[in-house]
Amino acid sequence: MSTQQQIQENEAKEGAMMFGSGVYIAGVIAATMLFITFVLTAFPKDAYFSRFIMTGAGLAVGASMLAFPNALHNWVFERKHRKITVTLYYIEMAFIAVNTVVSFVVLLSKATSFDAPAWAVLYEPFSILSIVYVIFAWGTIKITDPKAKTKQLEKEYQETFDLRVAQKQIMFLEGAEGEAAIASAALQKINKHGEEKQTSSLFSGRSVHINEATTVSPNVKEQRIKEAGTPPTSFQD
């Protein structure tokens, strides 16, 4: 096979994949819009907030159908993880199929004289479970991801390691070597506290003498000079 033929085959393959993706997306959009229309019939027209929330929930169900193929193509590669994802995907596909049929039948019965089958009427309240299933499915895919398992094992190892270290520290402190270390640390702390107290007292005494020297009044100074026999400088011409 020549290089040119290989290029043409790759282009044809990509074109077919794009066409298939377009068909798939269109089908999902149609089923989603039908389901949303069906769900909104359960709420009054003036219940704007509830209708807004349920519209978003219906879009989430449709987006889930788009997310499964993307996850299988770009994210899920480990064998067990992929098997779980594929299983959840087919279960959701069954949910979408039943919900689409029930939605159409119920809407048809409300718009025409067609009588909805009893099974469709009985299933109608439970169609909302597809929203809960989307949460369950993607939560399961997330927690079964091998990377999540690896991260969980690393945290478990770290916590076990920290616990063992703490236990060894307690055993050391309760032993003779630990008691000796504690006594030594306590003695050093006591000595350091005594030195700091002695230094503080020394500086406090010097501060008192300095304050006394700087706070003597001029009259006392003059009296002391007279007693010494030297005339004060302030009375000299």
GROMACS elastic network, one bead per residue, 0.5 to 0.9 nm:
[ bonds ]
;  ai    aj funct       b0    kb
    1     4     6  0.82797   500
    1     5     6  0.63383   500
    1     6     6  0.67582   500
    2     5     6  0.52911   500
    2     6     6  0.63483   500
    2     7     6  0.87414   500
    3     6     6  0.50795   500
    3     7     6  0.62010   500
    3     8     6  0.86711   500
    4     7     6  0.51217   500
    4     8     6  0.62693   500
    4     9     6  0.86871   500
    5     8     6  0.50615   500
    5     9     6  0.61704   500
    5    10     6  0.86315   500
    6     9     6  0.50831   500
    6    10     6  0.61710   500
    6    11     6  0.86026   500
    7    10     6  0.51371   500
    7    11     6  0.61866   500
    7    12     6  0.85919   500
    8    11     6  0.50917   500
    8    12     6  0.61020   500
    8    13     6  0.85161   500
    9    12     6  0.50181   500
    9    13     6  0.60403   500
    9    14     6  0.85574   500
   10    13     6  0.50009   500
   10    14     6  0.61276   500
   10    15     6  0.85284   500
   11    14     6  0.50975   500
   11    15     6  0.60955   500
   11    16     6  0.85997   500
   12    15     6  0.50364   500
   12    16     6  0.61604   500
   12    17     6  0.85920   500
   13    16     6  0.51296   500
   13    17     6  0.61773   500
   13    18     6  0.86251   500
   14    17     6  0.50407   500
   14    18     6  0.61443   500
   14    19     6  0.85699   500
   15    18     6  0.51130   500
   15    19     6  0.61351   500
   15    20     6  0.85582   500
   16    19     6  0.50523   500
   16    20     6  0.60546   500
   16    21     6  0.84670   500
   17    20     6  0.50752   500
   17    21     6  0.60140   500
   17    22     6  0.85471   500
   18    21     6  0.50061   500
   18    22     6  0.61559   500
   18    23     6  0.87121   500
   19    22     6  0.50968   500
   19    23     6  0.63632   500
   19    24     6  0.86817   500
   20    23     6  0.51333   500
   20    24     6  0.61487   500
   20    25     6  0.86083   500
   21    24     6  0.50308   500
   21    25     6  0.60725   500
   21    26     6  0.85337   500
   22    25     6  0.51744   500
   22    26     6  0.61335   500
   22    27     6  0.86372   500
   23    26     6  0.51736   500
   23    27     6  0.62508   500
   23    28     6  0.86970   500
   24    27     6  0.52111   500
   24    28     6  0.62568   500
   24    29     6  0.86955   500
   24    66     6  0.83712   500
   25    28     6  0.50936   500
   25    29     6  0.61401   500
   25    30     6  0.86434   500
   25    65     6  0.88838   500
   25    66     6  0.71098   500
   26    29     6  0.51266   500
   26    30     6  0.62183   500
   26    31     6  0.86877   500
   27    30     6  0.51702   500
   27    31     6  0.62056   500
   27    32     6  0.84838   500
   28    31     6  0.52036   500
   28    32     6  0.59669   500
   28    33     6  0.85658   500
   28    62     6  0.60868   500
   28    63     6  0.82824   500
   28    65     6  0.70325   500
   28    66     6  0.75864   500
   28    96     6  0.89714   500
   29    32     6  0.50532   500
   29    33     6  0.60884   500
   29    34     6  0.85486   500
   29    59     6  0.87946   500
   29    62     6  0.68624   500
   29    63     6  0.89088   500
   30    33     6  0.53296   500
   30    34     6  0.62387   500
   30    35     6  0.86499   500
   31    34     6  0.51862   500
   31    35     6  0.61460   500
   31    36     6  0.86600   500
   31    62     6  0.77398   500
   31    96     6  0.74390   500
   31    97     6  0.83631   500
   31    99     6  0.84866   500
   31   100     6  0.58569   500
   32    35     6  0.50858   500
   32    36     6  0.61189   500
   32    37     6  0.85738   500
   32    58     6  0.64203   500
   32    59     6  0.65672   500
   32    61     6  0.73897   500
   32    62     6  0.53409   500
   32    63     6  0.88145   500
   32    96     6  0.84909   500
   32   100     6  0.81079   500
   33    36     6  0.51114   500
   33    37     6  0.61314   500
   33    38     6  0.85654   500
   33    58     6  0.79341   500
   33    59     6  0.81356   500
   33    62     6  0.87125   500
   34    37     6  0.52062   500
   34    38     6  0.62367   500
   34    39     6  0.87306   500
   34   100     6  0.67653   500
   34   103     6  0.64991   500
   34   104     6  0.70280   500
   34   107     6  0.89791   500
   35    38     6  0.50596   500
   35    39     6  0.61511   500
   35    40     6  0.86644   500
   35    58     6  0.68669   500
   35    96     6  0.86958   500
   35    99     6  0.67671   500
   35   100     6  0.61959   500
   35   102     6  0.87977   500
   35   103     6  0.58129   500
   35   104     6  0.82381   500
   36    39     6  0.50835   500
   36    40     6  0.61341   500
   36    41     6  0.88242   500
   36    54     6  0.74697   500
   36    55     6  0.59473   500
   36    56     6  0.88691   500
   36    57     6  0.84697   500
   36    58     6  0.54216   500
   36    59     6  0.77587   500
   36   103     6  0.87974   500
   37    40     6  0.53473   500
   37    41     6  0.67148   500
   37    55     6  0.85482   500
   37   103     6  0.80539   500
   37   107     6  0.84284   500
   38    41     6  0.55706   500
   38    42     6  0.77422   500
   38   102     6  0.87511   500
   38   103     6  0.53316   500
   38   104     6  0.77541   500
   38   106     6  0.75318   500
   38   107     6  0.65692   500
   39    42     6  0.58686   500
   39    43     6  0.78932   500
   39    51     6  0.87271   500
   39    54     6  0.73425   500
   39    55     6  0.82584   500
   39    58     6  0.82075   500
   39   103     6  0.81038   500
   39   127     6  0.86339   500
   39   128     6  0.78631   500
   40    43     6  0.55209   500
   40    44     6  0.81235   500
   40    45     6  0.84790   500
   40    50     6  0.88091   500
   40    51     6  0.61385   500
   40    54     6  0.72035   500
   40    55     6  0.76335   500
   41    44     6  0.74376   500
   41    45     6  0.84674   500
   41   107     6  0.87906   500
   43    46     6  0.82491   500
   43    47     6  0.64381   500
   43    48     6  0.89121   500
   43    50     6  0.73464   500
   43    51     6  0.67489   500
   44    47     6  0.53621   500
   44    48     6  0.83499   500
   44    51     6  0.83892   500
   45    48     6  0.70155   500
   45    51     6  0.80398   500
   46    49     6  0.86855   500
   46    51     6  0.86892   500
   47    50     6  0.56117   500
   47    51     6  0.61416   500
   47    52     6  0.85863   500
   48    51     6  0.51575   500
   48    52     6  0.60001   500
   48    53     6  0.86273   500
   49    52     6  0.50418   500
   49    53     6  0.62138   500
   49    54     6  0.86534   500
   50    53     6  0.51323   500
   50    54     6  0.61390   500
   50    55     6  0.84757   500
   51    54     6  0.51817   500
   51    55     6  0.60086   500
   51    56     6  0.86031   500
   52    55     6  0.51502   500
   52    56     6  0.63599   500
   52    57     6  0.87239   500
   53    56     6  0.51694   500
   53    57     6  0.62551   500
   53    58     6  0.87495   500
   54    58     6  0.61016   500
   54    59     6  0.85239   500
   55    58     6  0.51236   500
   55    59     6  0.62579   500
   55    60     6  0.86381   500
   56    59     6  0.50534   500
   56    60     6  0.61932   500
   56    61     6  0.88117   500
   57    61     6  0.64579   500
   57    62     6  0.88363   500
   57   131     6  0.65237   500
   58    61     6  0.51724   500
   58    62     6  0.64696   500
   58    63     6  0.86521   500
   58   130     6  0.89684   500
   58   131     6  0.73692   500
   59    62     6  0.50584   500
   59    63     6  0.60036   500
   59    64     6  0.85079   500
   60    64     6  0.60661   500
   60    65     6  0.88177   500
   60   131     6  0.77012   500
   60   134     6  0.79175   500
   61    64     6  0.51257   500
   61    65     6  0.67832   500
   61    92     6  0.89900   500
   61    96     6  0.85319   500
   61   130     6  0.70702   500
   61   131     6  0.61521   500
   61   133     6  0.88725   500
   61   134     6  0.63943   500
   62    65     6  0.53243   500
   62    66     6  0.67874   500
   62    67     6  0.88626   500
   62    96     6  0.86481   500
   63    66     6  0.50339   500
   63    67     6  0.60791   500
   63    68     6  0.88122   500
   64    68     6  0.62705   500
   64    89     6  0.89763   500
   64    92     6  0.86779   500
   64   134     6  0.68017   500
   64   138     6  0.84577   500
   65    68     6  0.56350   500
   65    69     6  0.75583   500
   65    89     6  0.76619   500
   65    92     6  0.76383   500
   65    93     6  0.75628   500
   65    96     6  0.87672   500
   66    69     6  0.62672   500
   66    70     6  0.68505   500
   67    70     6  0.51256   500
   67    71     6  0.60163   500
   67    72     6  0.86112   500
   68    71     6  0.51597   500
   68    72     6  0.62263   500
   68    73     6  0.86066   500
   68    85     6  0.77053   500
   68    86     6  0.81384   500
   68    88     6  0.89016   500
   68    89     6  0.63387   500
   69    72     6  0.50815   500
   69    73     6  0.60791   500
   69    74     6  0.85837   500
   69    89     6  0.84972   500
   70    73     6  0.50957   500
   70    74     6  0.60055   500
   70    75     6  0.76436   500
   71    74     6  0.52798   500
   71    76     6  0.58391   500
   71    85     6  0.85455   500
   72    75     6  0.59025   500
   72    76     6  0.50094   500
   72    77     6  0.71555   500
   72    82     6  0.70472   500
   72    85     6  0.75464   500
   72    86     6  0.78403   500
   73    76     6  0.70513   500
   73    77     6  0.81545   500
   74    77     6  0.79525   500
   76    79     6  0.83584   500
   76    81     6  0.64490   500
   76    82     6  0.54184   500
   76    85     6  0.76493   500
   76   141     6  0.88389   500
   76   145     6  0.78945   500
   77    80     6  0.86420   500
   77    81     6  0.70933   500
   77    82     6  0.58621   500
   78    81     6  0.53417   500
   78    82     6  0.58424   500
   78    83     6  0.85209   500
   78   145     6  0.84154   500
   78   146     6  0.75012   500
   79    82     6  0.51558   500
   79    83     6  0.61622   500
   79    84     6  0.87512   500
   80    83     6  0.50624   500
   80    84     6  0.63180   500
   80    85     6  0.86745   500
   80   144     6  0.87441   500
   81    84     6  0.52415   500
   81    85     6  0.62653   500
   81    86     6  0.87268   500
   81   141     6  0.73441   500
   81   144     6  0.63119   500
   81   145     6  0.62993   500
   81   146     6  0.74393   500
   82    85     6  0.50261   500
   82    86     6  0.60833   500
   82    87     6  0.85265   500
   82   141     6  0.89310   500
   83    86     6  0.52479   500
   83    87     6  0.62007   500
   83    88     6  0.86799   500
   84    87     6  0.52182   500
   84    88     6  0.62611   500
   84    89     6  0.85996   500
   84   140     6  0.84435   500
   84   141     6  0.73128   500
   84   144     6  0.83696   500
   85    88     6  0.51682   500
   85    89     6  0.60780   500
   85    90     6  0.87855   500
   85   137     6  0.80863   500
   85   138     6  0.86777   500
   85   140     6  0.85242   500
   85   141     6  0.62605   500
   86    90     6  0.63321   500
   86    91     6  0.86908   500
   87    90     6  0.53665   500
   87    91     6  0.63310   500
   87    92     6  0.87339   500
   88    91     6  0.51077   500
   88    92     6  0.62065   500
   88    93     6  0.85675   500
   88   137     6  0.61175   500
   88   138     6  0.87171   500
   88   140     6  0.89647   500
   88   141     6  0.86340   500
   89    92     6  0.51910   500
   89    93     6  0.61649   500
   89    94     6  0.87647   500
   89   137     6  0.82198   500
   90    94     6  0.62958   500
   90    95     6  0.86775   500
   91    94     6  0.51203   500
   91    95     6  0.63780   500
   91    96     6  0.87772   500
   92    96     6  0.61541   500
   92    97     6  0.85424   500
   92   130     6  0.75775   500
   92   133     6  0.75960   500
   92   134     6  0.77399   500
   92   137     6  0.84451   500
   93    96     6  0.50907   500
   93    97     6  0.61821   500
   93    98     6  0.87498   500
   94    97     6  0.50570   500
   94    98     6  0.62632   500
   94    99     6  0.85011   500
   95    98     6  0.53721   500
   95    99     6  0.60276   500
   95   100     6  0.84473   500
   95   127     6  0.81355   500
   95   129     6  0.87926   500
   95   130     6  0.63848   500
   95   133     6  0.88886   500
   96    99     6  0.50918   500
   96   100     6  0.58991   500
   96   101     6  0.85803   500
   96   130     6  0.77190   500
   97   100     6  0.52256   500
   97   101     6  0.63631   500
   97   102     6  0.86893   500
   98   101     6  0.52453   500
   98   102     6  0.61006   500
   98   103     6  0.84011   500
   98   127     6  0.82827   500
   99   102     6  0.51007   500
   99   103     6  0.57914   500
   99   104     6  0.84398   500
   99   123     6  0.89164   500
   99   124     6  0.83629   500
   99   127     6  0.59766   500
   99   128     6  0.87633   500
   99   130     6  0.83013   500
  100   103     6  0.51021   500
  100   104     6  0.61771   500
  100   105     6  0.85826   500
  101   104     6  0.52720   500
  101   105     6  0.61267   500
  101   106     6  0.86238   500
  101   120     6  0.85446   500
  102   105     6  0.50744   500
  102   106     6  0.60305   500
  102   107     6  0.84291   500
  102   116     6  0.88863   500
  102   120     6  0.56310   500
  102   121     6  0.81751   500
  102   123     6  0.77097   500
  102   124     6  0.68548   500
  102   127     6  0.82574   500
  103   106     6  0.53635   500
  103   107     6  0.60929   500
  103   108     6  0.84028   500
  103   120     6  0.87395   500
  103   124     6  0.79978   500
  103   127     6  0.87858   500
  104   107     6  0.52150   500
  104   108     6  0.59002   500
  104   109     6  0.85308   500
  105   108     6  0.50486   500
  105   109     6  0.61438   500
  105   110     6  0.87138   500
  105   114     6  0.85006   500
  105   115     6  0.86121   500
  105   116     6  0.60716   500
  105   117     6  0.82121   500
  105   120     6  0.74250   500
  106   109     6  0.50954   500
  106   110     6  0.63264   500
  106   111     6  0.87086   500
  106   115     6  0.86535   500
  106   116     6  0.61932   500
  106   120     6  0.74640   500
  106   121     6  0.76133   500
  106   124     6  0.81261   500
  107   110     6  0.51375   500
  107   111     6  0.61791   500
  107   112     6  0.85511   500
  108   111     6  0.51372   500
  108   112     6  0.58777   500
  108   113     6  0.81821   500
  108   114     6  0.66459   500
  108   115     6  0.85590   500
  108   116     6  0.80502   500
  109   112     6  0.53489   500
  109   113     6  0.60591   500
  109   115     6  0.55533   500
  109   116     6  0.57179   500
  110   113     6  0.74518   500
  110   114     6  0.78375   500
  110   115     6  0.87391   500
  110   116     6  0.89532   500
  111   114     6  0.81875   500
  112   115     6  0.84960   500
  115   118     6  0.88802   500
  116   119     6  0.83319   500
  116   120     6  0.64793   500
  116   121     6  0.67191   500
  117   120     6  0.53919   500
  117   121     6  0.65441   500
  117   122     6  0.88252   500
  118   121     6  0.51246   500
  118   122     6  0.61564   500
  118   123     6  0.85770   500
  119   122     6  0.50412   500
  119   123     6  0.60365   500
  119   124     6  0.84880   500
  120   123     6  0.50817   500
  120   124     6  0.59540   500
  121   124     6  0.52105   500
  121   125     6  0.79529   500
  122   125     6  0.70096   500
  122   126     6  0.80580   500
  123   126     6  0.53892   500
  123   127     6  0.64548   500
  124   127     6  0.55069   500
  124   128     6  0.81723   500
  125   128     6  0.66755   500
  125   129     6  0.86486   500
  126   129     6  0.56430   500
  126   130     6  0.83275   500
  127   130     6  0.61807   500
  127   131     6  0.85411   500
  128   131     6  0.58745   500
  128   132     6  0.75108   500
  129   132     6  0.51014   500
  129   133     6  0.61252   500
  129   134     6  0.87313   500
  130   134     6  0.62842   500
  130   135     6  0.88897   500
  131   134     6  0.52987   500
  131   135     6  0.68065   500
  131   136     6  0.89295   500
  132   135     6  0.52812   500
  132   136     6  0.63287   500
  132   137     6  0.86850   500
  133   137     6  0.58981   500
  133   138     6  0.85495   500
  134   137     6  0.51542   500
  134   138     6  0.62169   500
  134   139     6  0.83294   500
  135   138     6  0.56249   500
  135   139     6  0.59673   500
  135   140     6  0.85002   500
  136   139     6  0.51979   500
  136   140     6  0.60791   500
  136   141     6  0.86620   500
  137   140     6  0.52040   500
  137   141     6  0.62782   500
  137   142     6  0.86918   500
  138   142     6  0.60733   500
  138   143     6  0.86592   500
  139   142     6  0.51190   500
  139   143     6  0.62748   500
  139   144     6  0.85860   500
  140   143     6  0.53333   500
  140   144     6  0.60408   500
  140   145     6  0.85498   500
  141   144     6  0.53457   500
  141   145     6  0.62587   500
  142   145     6  0.54101   500
  142   148     6  0.74655   500
  143   146     6  0.82833   500
  143   147     6  0.89781   500
  143   148     6  0.61513   500
  143   149     6  0.74662   500
  144   147     6  0.84352   500
  144   148     6  0.69323   500
  144   149     6  0.69971   500
  145   148     6  0.52586   500
  145   149     6  0.65260   500
  145   150     6  0.88254   500
  146   150     6  0.61350   500
  146   151     6  0.86118   500
  147   150     6  0.50089   500
  147   151     6  0.61972   500
  147   152     6  0.85541   500
  148   151     6  0.51122   500
  148   152     6  0.61172   500
  148   153     6  0.86455   500
  149   152     6  0.50045   500
  149   153     6  0.61750   500
  149   154     6  0.86189   500
  150   153     6  0.51483   500
  150   154     6  0.62266   500
  150   155     6  0.87381   500
  151   154     6  0.50870   500
  151   155     6  0.62978   500
  151   156     6  0.85964   500
  152   155     6  0.52131   500
  152   156     6  0.61302   500
  152   157     6  0.86123   500
  153   157     6  0.60691   500
  153   158     6  0.85884   500
  154   157     6  0.51032   500
  154   158     6  0.62300   500
  154   159     6  0.86746   500
  155   158     6  0.50529   500
  155   159     6  0.61218   500
  155   160     6  0.85258   500
  156   159     6  0.51912   500
  156   160     6  0.61262   500
  156   161     6  0.85237   500
  157   160     6  0.51246   500
  157   161     6  0.60567   500
  157   162     6  0.86287   500
  158   161     6  0.50181   500
  158   162     6  0.61524   500
  158   163     6  0.85660   500
  159   162     6  0.51362   500
  159   163     6  0.61519   500
  159   164     6  0.86640   500
  160   163     6  0.50846   500
  160   164     6  0.62063   500
  160   165     6  0.86512   500
  161   164     6  0.51907   500
  161   165     6  0.62314   500
  161   166     6  0.86752   500
  162   165     6  0.51186   500
  162   166     6  0.61857   500
  162   167     6  0.86390   500
  163   166     6  0.51369   500
  163   167     6  0.62074   500
  163   168     6  0.86986   500
  164   167     6  0.50664   500
  164   168     6  0.62289   500
  164   169     6  0.86347   500
  165   168     6  0.51186   500
  165   169     6  0.61954   500
  165   170     6  0.87457   500
  166   169     6  0.50341   500
  166   170     6  0.63271   500
  166   171     6  0.87013   500
  167   170     6  0.51901   500
  167   171     6  0.62834   500
  167   172     6  0.86874   500
  168   171     6  0.50114   500
  168   172     6  0.61315   500
  168   173     6  0.86570   500
  169   172     6  0.50705   500
  169   173     6  0.62240   500
  169   174     6  0.86535   500
  169   178     6  0.89000   500
  170   173     6  0.51476   500
  170   174     6  0.61884   500
  170   175     6  0.86872   500
  170   178     6  0.88868   500
  171   174     6  0.52211   500
  171   175     6  0.63228   500
  171   178     6  0.83362   500
  172   175     6  0.52303   500
  172   176     6  0.79278   500
  172   177     6  0.68316   500
  172   178     6  0.51876   500
  172   179     6  0.84682   500
  173   176     6  0.77563   500
  173   177     6  0.72657   500
  173   179     6  0.61305   500
  173   180     6  0.89871   500
  173   181     6  0.82527   500
  173   182     6  0.79130   500
  174   177     6  0.82573   500
  174   178     6  0.60579   500
  174   179     6  0.67723   500
  175   178     6  0.52724   500
  175   179     6  0.63644   500
  175   180     6  0.87625   500
  176   179     6  0.51719   500
  176   180     6  0.62173   500
  176   181     6  0.86499   500
  177   180     6  0.51081   500
  177   181     6  0.61712   500
  177   182     6  0.86265   500
  178   181     6  0.50523   500
  178   182     6  0.61348   500
  178   183     6  0.85788   500
  179   182     6  0.50544   500
  179   183     6  0.61184   500
  179   184     6  0.85800   500
  180   183     6  0.50906   500
  180   184     6  0.61424   500
  180   185     6  0.86088   500
  181   184     6  0.51174   500
  181   185     6  0.61537   500
  181   186     6  0.85464   500
  182   185     6  0.51388   500
  182   186     6  0.60764   500
  182   187     6  0.86080   500
  183   186     6  0.50628   500
  183   187     6  0.61492   500
  183   188     6  0.86704   500
  184   187     6  0.51352   500
  184   188     6  0.62554   500
  184   189     6  0.86211   500
  185   188     6  0.51899   500
  185   189     6  0.62061   500
  185   190     6  0.86878   500
  186   189     6  0.50857   500
  186   190     6  0.61985   500
  186   191     6  0.87019   500
  187   190     6  0.50639   500
  187   191     6  0.61720   500
  187   192     6  0.85055   500
  188   191     6  0.51640   500
  188   192     6  0.60419   500
  188   193     6  0.85112   500
  189   192     6  0.50927   500
  189   193     6  0.60884   500
  189   194     6  0.86283   500
  190   193     6  0.50990   500
  190   194     6  0.62315   500
  190   195     6  0.87483   500
  191   194     6  0.50636   500
  191   195     6  0.62280   500
  191   196     6  0.86182   500
  192   195     6  0.51958   500
  192   196     6  0.62067   500
  192   197     6  0.86368   500
  193   196     6  0.51794   500
  193   197     6  0.61977   500
  193   198     6  0.86906   500
  194   197     6  0.50932   500
  194   198     6  0.61477   500
  194   199     6  0.85951   500
  195   198     6  0.51019   500
  195   199     6  0.61112   500
  195   200     6  0.84924   500
  196   199     6  0.51718   500
  196   200     6  0.60946   500
  196   201     6  0.86905   500
  197   200     6  0.50695   500
  197   201     6  0.62524   500
  197   202     6  0.87411   500
  198   201     6  0.51721   500
  198   202     6  0.62841   500
  198   203     6  0.88128   500
  199   202     6  0.51535   500
  199   203     6  0.63358   500
  199   204     6  0.85109   500
  200   203     6  0.53769   500
  200   204     6  0.60860   500
  200   205     6  0.87837   500
  201   205     6  0.62568   500
  201   206     6  0.88079   500
  202   205     6  0.52783   500
  202   206     6  0.64876   500
  202   207     6  0.86981   500
  203   206     6  0.51838   500
  203   207     6  0.61296   500
  203   208     6  0.87771   500
  204   207     6  0.50996   500
  204   208     6  0.64752   500
  205   208     6  0.52057   500
  205   209     6  0.66089   500
  205   210     6  0.88266   500
  206   209     6  0.52468   500
  206   210     6  0.62301   500
  206   211     6  0.85933   500
  207   210     6  0.51497   500
  207   211     6  0.61136   500
  207   212     6  0.86382   500
  208   211     6  0.51332   500
  208   212     6  0.62171   500
  208   213     6  0.87045   500
  209   212     6  0.51076   500
  209   213     6  0.62374   500
  209   214     6  0.87062   500
  210   213     6  0.51294   500
  210   214     6  0.62201   500
  210   215     6  0.85777   500
  211   214     6  0.52002   500
  211   215     6  0.59821   500
  211   216     6  0.87893   500
  212   215     6  0.53099   500
  212   216     6  0.64553   500
  213   216     6  0.60125   500
  214   217     6  0.87413   500
  216   219     6  0.84617   500
  216   220     6  0.66237   500
  216   221     6  0.70042   500
  217   220     6  0.54819   500
  217   221     6  0.65330   500
  217   222     6  0.89434   500
  218   221     6  0.50199   500
  218   222     6  0.61877   500
  218   223     6  0.86639   500
  219   222     6  0.50667   500
  219   223     6  0.61672   500
  219   224     6  0.86124   500
  220   223     6  0.50939   500
  220   224     6  0.61787   500
  220   225     6  0.86500   500
  221   224     6  0.51787   500
  221   225     6  0.62832   500
  221   226     6  0.87945   500
  221   232     6  0.86913   500
  222   225     6  0.50948   500
  222   226     6  0.62553   500
  222   227     6  0.86630   500
  222   231     6  0.84011   500
  222   232     6  0.62751   500
  223   226     6  0.51713   500
  223   227     6  0.62624   500
  223   228     6  0.86783   500
  224   227     6  0.51633   500
  224   228     6  0.63400   500
  224   229     6  0.89149   500
  225   228     6  0.50012   500
  225   229     6  0.64028   500
  225   230     6  0.56697   500
  225   231     6  0.65790   500
  225   232     6  0.62251   500
  226   229     6  0.50390   500
  226   230     6  0.59185   500
  226   231     6  0.62917   500
  226   232     6  0.74136   500
  227   230     6  0.78206   500
  228   231     6  0.86861   500
  230   233     6  0.87601   500
  231   234     6  0.84939   500
  231   235     6  0.71628   500
  231   236     6  0.74629   500
  232   235     6  0.57563   500
  232   236     6  0.70411   500
  233   236     6  0.54693   500
  233   237     6  0.88054   500
  234   237     6  0.83710   500
